[in-house]
């Protein structure tokens, strides 16, 4: 037997699509868990834009969970990749808007309006969404930072990372069988 009969290039094992989707779900759950912890124990009250970001991360987690449970083959994985990418993109855009609102000089936004629950009770949903996305005084307030970044900036980064990773993992398909040497 000669050395030429063996390939010296081992294949690199990949994480299964199901496991990666469960990991995405777990990260989304951890992000929501921290948001709730920061509200309950750190006293960081969420503004309407923060609530929309929480909804986006929760929906992203649900898409990851559905993709993990279904563990689809064929064209189904493309649908999950698109759903993950679109949900992450929507969350990223809301977070980007929040980062922009927080970067504006004080006094350039209208004062705080009615609470979100009151708006939803008396105003059509699309009007509430439009009003919330324009931001208000409470949305411009920065009351939490980690490594110099505000919470919306972290949500933006996490949505970008989770959306990209989720789309790539689901587009890539099933891992090949592990082979260490070829004959």
Secondary structure as GFF3:
##gff-version 3
##sequence-region A 1 183
A	DSSP	three_ten_helix	3	5	.	.	.	ID=ss1
A	DSSP	alpha_helix	17	40	.	.	.	ID=ss2
A	DSSP	alpha_helix	48	70	.	.	.	ID=ss3
A	DSSP	alpha_helix	75	103	.	.	.	ID=ss4
A	DSSP	alpha_helix	116	122	.	.	.	ID=ss5
A	DSSP	alpha_helix	125	134	.	.	.	ID=ss6
A	DSSP	alpha_helix	137	140	.	.	.	ID=ss7
A	DSSP	beta_strand	145	146	.	.	.	ID=ss8
A	DSSP	beta_strand	149	150	.	.	.	ID=ss9
A	DSSP	alpha_helix	151	172	.	.	.	ID=ss10
###
